[in-house]
Amino acid sequence: MGVTNGPVPDTNRPPAAGAEDDNPEVAMDEHALTATRRSLHAVAERLLAGPQYREHGEIRLQVTPGGFGQFAGPLRVEGTEIVGGERRAPLRGMISDVAAVLGVQAGEPADLYSEHAEFGADDPLAVDPAAAELLLGWFARGDEALRRFAPSEEPILWPEHFDLGIAADEVNYGVSPGDGGHPLPYAYVGPWTAREGEFWNASFGAVRTMEQLPDADAVVAFFDAGRAAAG
């Protein structure tokens, strides 16, 4: 893999007072966001990356219109559905049942990495439409920003951490829909060698929350600032 996967931040920089009242991204039910993120992560691993790896030896995923999908296959998530060729299935119920509709074998890529989706084998998918729209929109925002920031790099959605990123000049840049250490979406800059200074607000580098980066321009500006601070 060409990119070190996105980090887990240990610093949460809160939004300004009163921001939650004006920003639907912050006001979204955190429980719905977390449940949806975990479900989409499981789908990425078990219905996209796993089948793709078993057939093509490839785990990379990519942002696609309305969602994300395989690099070397037809399967992709569109909103609250998964699509493959002429087959389409809603993201609800058990992953095994969705896999049966799609005609694939469910399961994550075997023996490649140790971190996986926080999603039990018997957990039903819980994809809230509004939360899915927000999270998939965040991936689209990040994909646009990464391509503008580093046009020669291909943003990769890695299934193990479920983050979208690139590496340039020994610095990781990317966006995450959230994780166990930070439940809300965020963007990150992670130098391979630690830096010091006001910009760096996390142990791995720097993080800014989604509400601090309301559009692709803001994400690009954050990445530009990170590149400048990294030297």
N, C-alpha and C positions, 0 to 999 in steps of 0.2 A: 504494500500500500504506500502511495506516495505522500500521504498526509498523516501526521500523528493526530489521533482522534481528539475531538473537543474536550476540554477540561471540565472539571466540576468546580465551580467557584465556591470560595469560602466567605465572600463578602457580598452583602446585599445593600446596594446604595439605594435608599428609599426615594420615592418621588417627592416632589415639593408638596407642602401642605395644600390640601384641597384638590390635588390632581386626580384623585380617584373619582371625584364627583363628575369630572369633565371628560374622562378618558374611558371609553367602553372596554379597552383592552385591559385596564386595571380592574374595572368593576366586574368583569366576568367572574362567575362562580369558580373559585379556585378548585373546589372538589371536582367539578365538571371538567375543568382543564386537565387536572391530574389524571382522572380516569380516562379521558380521551387520549391524552399523550401516551399513557401506558398501553392502551389498546392499539394505537397507531404504530407504536414501537414494536409491539408483538407482531402485528401484520407485516411490518417491514422485514423483520427477522424471519418469520415462519412461513409467510406466504409469498414473499418477494425474493429476499436474499437466499434463503435456504434452497428453494427449488431452482433458482438461477445457478447457484453454486453446484448443485448436483448434476445439472445438465451442461453447464458451460465453464465451471471452475472459476466463477466470478461472483464476488459479493457486493461490488459497488452498486449503489443506487443513485438516482438523479432526480432533481426537481422536474416535474412535467406540468403542463397546463392543468390547474385545478388540484394539484397534489404532487405525488412522487411515484417513481416506477423503476423498473429494472433497466439496466444498461444493455443486457444481452438477451432480452426476451420481451414479450408483449404485455406482461402484467403491470398494472399501474393502479394506484389509488386516485379516484376522482371524488372529492368531497367525502360523502359517507358511503361510497360504493367502491368495489374493486372490479376492474375491467380487464379482460383478456380476450382479444379477438372478438368473437361474437358473443362471448359469455360475460355476464354482469351479475354481481351478487352484492346485496347490502351488507355492510359491516355490522352485523349483529348476530347474536347466538354464539355458538362454539366455532373456534377456528377450524376444527376438523370438518365441520359441516360446510363452511365456506370453501375449504379446499376441495371437498367433494364436488361442489357445484362447478368449480373451476377446472377440475380434472387434474389436480396436482397433489403431490405428497407434502403435507404440512410438516414443518420442522426447521429449526435454525441450522445454519451451516455448522457441521460437526467438527469439533476439535480444532477450531481456529482461534478462538479468543475466550476469555473467562467472564467478561461482563455481559449481562443479557437484560432484556426487558423485565421490569418488575411486574410479571404477569404469570399467574399460575397455569398449569396445564388444564385445569378444570374451570378457569375463569371465563365467563362470557364476555364478549366484546361489549364495551360501553362507549360508543362514539356519539357524543352530543353534537348535533349539527352546527350550532353556533360556535362551540369550542373548536370543532374541526375546521371551520372556516377561518377562525382566528389563527390557529396553529399553521395551517397550510398557507395562509396568507403571509405569515412570518417567514416561512421557508422561501416563498416566492420573493419577498422583499430582500432576504439575504442573498438569494441566488442572483438577483439583479445587481445588488451592491457588489458582490464578489466579482462578477464579470466586468463591471465597470472599473473596479479597483485594480484588478489584475487580469486584463483581457487575454493574456497568453495562458492562463491557468483554467483548468476545468473543475468547477465545484463538485465535490463528491459528497453524497449523503451516505455516511457510514452506518451500517446496521447495528453495530455493537453499542455505540453511545447514542445513536440516533441524532447526530449533529451533522450539519452541512459545513464543509470547510475546504480550505486550500492551505498550502505551505509555500512561502516565498521568502528567500534569503534567511532561512532558518528561523522563521517566525510563522506560527499558525494563526490563521484568521478564519472566523466562522461564526455561525449562529446555531443556537440550540433551542428546542422548544421547551426546555426545562429539564430538571433531573432531580435526584434525591436530595441534593444540597441546595437547590434553588428551584422552587416549584414553578416560577413564571419564566417565559421565554427571555433570552438574553443573547447578546453578541459578545464575542471575546477576541482578545489578542494575546497569544501565548508564545513568547520568545523561548527558544530552546535553551538559552542561557539566561538566568535571572537578571532582571534589570532593577534599578532603584530610581525613585523619583515620584512626584505627585501623581503622575498618570497611572502608575501601577498600583491598583487597589485590591489585588488578590494574590494569593501565594504563587499562582502559575503565571500571572501577568496582569491583565486588566479585563474588566467586565462592565458592560453597560446594559441595563434592563430595557425591555421592549418599549416601555412607556417613555424612556429617555431618547428613543430613536424612532420617531413616528413615521419615517418614510425612508426610501432607499438613499436619498441624499444624505440623511443624518447617519446612516450606517456607513456609507462611504467616507464621510468626514471622520467618523470614529476610527476606521481602518487607516485612513491617512494620518491621523494623529498618532496612532500606534506605530506606524512605520517610522514617523519622524522621531518619536520618543525612543524607539528601539535602536535608532542610529543606523 
